[in-house]
Structure formats: C-alpha cells, structure tokens
C-alpha cells in the first residue's frame, strides 16, 4: 500500500471512530485487535493488512463501500474533499458545520 493511501486510510479510521463516539479501546474490542496496535494504525505508523482493515471496518459497523466513500468525493472534487477533512478534524467541527449549513440555507 502506498504511503499516501495508508495515511488517508489511517485518518479515515480515526475520523469515523470519533464520529461514532468510539474510544480506541472500544473499537479495538469490536474489531478484535490490540488497542496499542490500533493507535499505531491511526497515527499512520504502520501499514495494515487488508484482513485487519476489514476487522476495523466491521468494528466500526460499516460496509466497505461506506468506509471508502471518502475516495469518491476525492476523485470528484479534491478541493472540497480537503475542506471536508479539515472541518472533520477541527476542534470547532460543530460550529463550522453549523456555519456551512447556514451558508447553504442562504444560497437556496
């Protein structure tokens, strides 16, 4: 797996986990993998196998299509995908999301 793809997958695992309000420990139990290992995966320190990724996706309660949906947006509109990643990772995510929704409502 390329370093860039590994980093993107690692980032998405963390984004999805936090969005679902799961702890590292909680996801690691559901995925049947060590929490220290999962932490290293999320930080992009190690490459994971497809079978481990499948366990993580299952632990998140997602399908493979749902997990990789971030790639669709990336190919359609890379700039929008980058902005969405920044919003998702921001400590002010809720406020940014509300502001974006207000902008969308004004544009209707």
DAHU-V349877 format. One record per residue. RES is the residue in one small letter. PHI is phi as a letter, one per 20 degrees, with the letter a starting at -180 (* if undefined). PSI is psi as a letter, one per 20 degrees, with the letter a starting at -180 (999 if undefined). Layout:
res phi psi
RES PHI PSI
RES PHI PSI
This chain:
res phi psi
x * p
x f q
x f h
x f g
x f g
x g g
x f g
x f g
x f g
x g g
x f g
x f h
x g g
x f g
x f g
x f g
x f g
x f h
x f h
x e j
x l l
x d q
x e r
x g g
x f g
x f g
x f g
x f h
x f g
x f h
x e i
x l l
x c r
x f p
x f h
x f g
x f g
x f g
x f g
x f h
x f g
x f h
x e i
x m k
x f h
x c q
x e q
x d q
x e r
x f h
x f h
x f g
x f g
x f g
x f g
x f g
x f g
x f g
x f h
x f i
x m k
x d r
x e r
x f h
x f g
x f g
x f g
x e j
x f h
x f h
x f h
x f g
x f h
x g g
x f h
x f g
x b n
x g h
x f g
x f h
x f g
x f g
x f g
x f h
x f g
x f g
x f g
x g h
x e i
x f q
x f i
x d k
x g g
x f g
x f g
x f g
x f g
x f g
x f g
x f g
x f h
x f h
x f g
x f g
x f h
x f h
x e i
x e 999
